Amino acid sequence: MFTSLIDWILNYPKRFIFFILLITL
C-alpha cells in the first residue's frame, strides 16, 4: 500500500514535469 502510494506520487508528476518541459521548450 505504501509502495503503491510512492509509485503514484512519483509517476504522476513525471508526466506533469514532462508536459511543462515540452511547453517551455
DOLO-229212 format. One record per atom (N, C-alpha, C, O): y, x negated, z negated; residue in one letter. Coordinates in steps of 0.2 Angstrom, whole numbers, m for minus. Each point is the difference from the previous one (the first is absolute). Layout:
# residues N
<r py="Y" px="X" pz="Z" rest="A"/>
...
END
This chain:
# residues 25
<r py="m6" px="m4" pz="0" rest="M"/>
<r py="6" px="4" pz="0" rest="M"/>
<r py="6" px="m4" pz="0" rest="M"/>
<r py="5" px="1" pz="4" rest="M"/>
<r py="m5" px="m6" pz="m8" rest="F"/>
<r py="6" px="m5" pz="m1" rest="F"/>
<r py="1" px="m4" pz="7" rest="F"/>
<r py="5" px="m1" pz="2" rest="F"/>
<r py="m11" px="m1" pz="0" rest="T"/>
<r py="0" px="m4" pz="6" rest="T"/>
<r py="2" px="4" pz="6" rest="T"/>
<r py="4" px="m3" pz="5" rest="T"/>
<r py="m5" px="9" pz="m5" rest="S"/>
<r py="1" px="5" pz="5" rest="S"/>
<r py="8" px="1" pz="0" rest="S"/>
<r py="3" px="1" pz="5" rest="S"/>
<r py="0" px="m1" pz="m11" rest="L"/>
<r py="7" px="1" pz="0" rest="L"/>
<r py="4" px="m6" pz="2" rest="L"/>
<r py="5" px="1" pz="4" rest="L"/>
<r py="m8" px="m7" pz="m6" rest="I"/>
<r py="3" px="m6" pz="3" rest="I"/>
<r py="0" px="0" pz="8" rest="I"/>
<r py="5" px="m2" pz="3" rest="I"/>
<r py="m11" px="3" pz="m1" rest="D"/>
<r py="m1" px="0" pz="7" rest="D"/>
<r py="5" px="5" pz="4" rest="D"/>
<r py="3" px="m2" pz="5" rest="D"/>
<r py="m2" px="8" pz="m8" rest="W"/>
<r py="5" px="5" pz="3" rest="W"/>
<r py="7" px="m3" pz="0" rest="W"/>
<r py="4" px="1" pz="4" rest="W"/>
<r py="m2" px="m4" pz="m10" rest="I"/>
<r py="7" px="m3" pz="m1" rest="I"/>
<r py="1" px="m5" pz="5" rest="I"/>
<r py="5" px="m1" pz="2" rest="I"/>
<r py="m10" px="m4" pz="m1" rest="L"/>
<r py="1" px="m5" pz="4" rest="L"/>
<r py="m1" px="2" pz="8" rest="L"/>
<r py="4" px="m3" pz="4" rest="L"/>
<r py="m7" px="8" pz="m3" rest="N"/>
<r py="m1" px="2" pz="7" rest="N"/>
<r py="6" px="4" pz="3" rest="N"/>
<r py="2" px="m1" pz="5" rest="N"/>
<r py="0" px="5" pz="m9" rest="Y"/>
<r py="6" px="4" pz="2" rest="Y"/>
<r py="6" px="m3" pz="2" rest="Y"/>
<r py="3" px="0" pz="5" rest="Y"/>
<r py="0" px="m5" pz="m10" rest="P"/>
<r py="6" px="m3" pz="2" rest="P"/>
<r py="m1" px="m5" pz="5" rest="P"/>
<r py="5" px="m2" pz="4" rest="P"/>
<r py="m11" px="m1" pz="m2" rest="K"/>
<r py="m1" px="m4" pz="5" rest="K"/>
<r py="2" px="3" pz="7" rest="K"/>
<r py="3" px="m3" pz="4" rest="K"/>
<r py="m5" px="9" pz="m3" rest="R"/>
<r py="2" px="4" pz="6" rest="R"/>
<r py="7" px="1" pz="0" rest="R"/>
<r py="4" px="0" pz="5" rest="R"/>
<r py="m1" px="2" pz="m11" rest="F"/>
<r py="7" px="1" pz="m1" rest="F"/>
<r py="5" px="m6" pz="2" rest="F"/>
<r py="5" px="0" pz="3" rest="F"/>
<r py="m7" px="m6" pz="m6" rest="I"/>
<r py="3" px="m6" pz="1" rest="I"/>
<r py="0" px="m2" pz="8" rest="I"/>
<r py="4" px="m2" pz="3" rest="I"/>
<r py="m10" px="3" pz="0" rest="F"/>
<r py="m1" px="m1" pz="7" rest="F"/>
<r py="4" px="4" pz="4" rest="F"/>
<r py="3" px="m3" pz="5" rest="F"/>
<r py="m2" px="9" pz="m7" rest="F"/>
<r py="4" px="5" pz="4" rest="F"/>
<r py="8" px="m2" pz="m1" rest="F"/>
<r py="3" px="0" pz="5" rest="F"/>
<r py="m1" px="m3" pz="m11" rest="I"/>
<r py="7" px="m2" pz="m1" rest="I"/>
<r py="1" px="m6" pz="5" rest="I"/>
<r py="5" px="m1" pz="3" rest="I"/>
<r py="m10" px="m4" pz="m3" rest="L"/>
<r py="1" px="m6" pz="4" rest="L"/>
<r py="0" px="2" pz="7" rest="L"/>
<r py="4" px="m4" pz="4" rest="L"/>
<r py="m7" px="8" pz="m1" rest="L"/>
<r py="0" px="2" pz="7" rest="L"/>
<r py="7" px="3" pz="1" rest="L"/>
<r py="3" px="m1" pz="6" rest="L"/>
<r py="0" px="5" pz="m10" rest="I"/>
<r py="7" px="3" pz="1" rest="I"/>
<r py="5" px="m6" pz="m1" rest="I"/>
<r py="5" px="0" pz="4" rest="I"/>
<r py="m5" px="m4" pz="m9" rest="T"/>
<r py="5" px="m6" pz="0" rest="T"/>
<r py="m1" px="m5" pz="5" rest="T"/>
<r py="6" px="m2" pz="2" rest="T"/>
<r py="m11" px="1" pz="1" rest="L"/>
<r py="m1" px="m5" pz="6" rest="L"/>
<r py="0" px="4" pz="6" rest="L"/>
<r py="0" px="m3" pz="6" rest="L"/>
END
